[in-house]
Amino acid sequence: MDDWVVMPNHFHGVIIINDQSVGAIHESPLQRQNKNTPDEEYIKQRRRMMLSKITGWFKMNSAKRVNLERGTPGVAVWHRSYHDHIIRNDTDLHRIRAYIANNPLQWAIDEENPDNINAAQ
């Protein structure tokens, strides 16, 4: 886990997955649909599987903890999907780190902030 921030209604984070970790995924092996698939594409598919596993684990365990603290077992905490972006270079990484660091400052003007929703009605 690289930079991250917990917001009142969402989470931002950078997960670093390097080539060495791709070979250590503890899940059902990805079957190549086409034996001619280049190794690079196969590795990309494995990384996507790993990200899904990491995200699923995080959502499941954090939701259990949130519901335990609230006394609301089984209540949904997260929506079903997530947004991902492959960071391809240092410029992209620095831009995303800055976005994560500055995101809490934007909460006051966020359209999903309950204070703003109530004020608009």
N, C-alpha and C positions, 0 to 999 in steps of 0.2 A: 504494500500500500504506500503510495506516495502522498501527495497533498490531498486533503479531504476537509469537508465541512458539513455539519448537520444543520439544516435549516428547519424552520417550524413545520414545513410541509413537504420537504424533499431532502435529498442527500446528493452531494457532489463528491466525486473522488477519482483519483487516478490509480489504476491498478497496472503494475508493471508485470508483463508476462514475457520472459525471454525464451530463446530457443531451447535452452537446457531444460526448462521446466516443462516444455511440451511433451517430452518423453516420459514424464513421471505422473501423468494424469491417471487417477484411480477411478476409472469408469469403463463402461463397455467400449471395446475398441471400435473406432470409426472404420467402417468398411469402405474401401475404395469402390465407387460405383464403376469407375473406368480404370482399368489397369494402366492406362497411358496417362493418367493424371500426373502432372509434374509434382515433384516433392514439395515445391514452394506452395502450391495450392492445397496440398494435403495438410501441410503445417498450418496454413491459415484456417482451414476447417477445424483442426484440432484446437487452435487457440480460441475460436468462437465457442467450441464446446466447453473449454475450460472457463471462459468468462461467464457462460450460463451457469455452470456449476458454482462458481464463486458467488455470483449474484444471488442465485437461489438459496445458497447456504446462509448468506448474510441476511436476506429478507426473512427467511424462516426463523433463524435464531433471534434476530432483533425483534420480530413480531411477538415471539413467545415471551421475551423479556418485557416488552412494552405492556403486553396483556397481563402478565403476572403483576407488574407494578400497578396497573389500573384496576385489576380485579375483573378483567373482561376476557376470559379465556375464549379463544377461537374467533375473536372479532378481527376482521381484515384490517391491516395496517398499511399495506403497500398496494399500489395498483399492479396489474399483471405484467406490464412490460417495463422496459428501461431503455434509455438512449445510450448508445455507445459511439465512440469515435476512435479510430486508430490514429495515434499520435505518431507522425512520420519523421519528425525532426525536432531539433532543440528549440527552434523558433515557435513551433506549434506547442511544444511542452511549456515554454515560458508564458505564452499567451493563455493557455488553459490554467496554469497555476495562478496567474494574475486574476483570471475570472473567478476562480474558486476563492481566493483571498478576499476579493472585493464583493462577492455575492451577498454576504450578510449586510453590507452597507446599503444594498438595494432593496432590502426587505420593506423598508418604510414606504416605498413607492410601488411595490409588487402588486399587480392586480389581484392576486390570490390572497393577499393579506386580509384577514377578516375586517380590520379597521377600514380598509379601502373599499371592501365590498359593501359594508354597512353605510359608509359615507356616500356611495354612489346611488343608493336606493332612496 
